[in-house]
Amino acid sequence: VINMEEFEEAIDRVVAGLEKKQRVMSKKEKEIVAYHETGHALMAEFLETADQVHKISIIPRGISALGYTLQLPTEDRYLMTRKELLDRLGVLLGGRVAEEIIFNEISTGAQNDLARATDIAKSMVKEYGMSEKLGYMTFEKERRPIFLDINPSFGTRDYSEETAREIDNEVRKIIEESYQRVRAILTEKKGLLEKVAQTLLEKEVIEGEELRLLIKGEGSEIEEDKHRQETDRPH
């Protein structure tokens, strides 16, 4: 009999690889991974257009995955808006920023996140005309196999060094603005960040619905504190 549990395990194996419970992490490494993944997950829940979190795990998988956050889209998408791309950037940067806030230090664990974030920012500037400074222009030629092109343009560019510098500056600006946005959100939600990460350290896996209950619980606690303060205030 195949149940939902088997389907979930199959998805995890495809997404992140085989489970490697014998790969022992130190307590410090496990903490870093827990806060890193919680940073991704909270940004996915807080940003309007980001896909919902399906699962967070800190069980090592595959060759190098020490943890992962699985998101599921709520609908098929064939186009992405600038806002959606910026929200995706925010989710990618959430892990690194969470490490900075909690440990005042950064690790090598964000390498893949940073590579993907840089690719998105470059595409926004060079391909999609989403830079206010450079306007409605594209700087990326269509890439075709060289053997189909008599005069191949692969690897060449037809813009100046000055434009190249402007492109670099715009890519850096997009990433820096996204970083500041994420840092402001996670700093404000530091208590929730710690609460979810500690739960993750205890359980190793948190399902999406449980994460959303933890977030709602934080909201209700804030409301209770506010109500208590108003009640205790002298009339």
Beta strands, then each sheet from edge to edge (+ up, - down):
strand 1: 52-57
strand 2: 68-72
strand 3: 205-207
sheet 1: 2+ 1- 3+
end
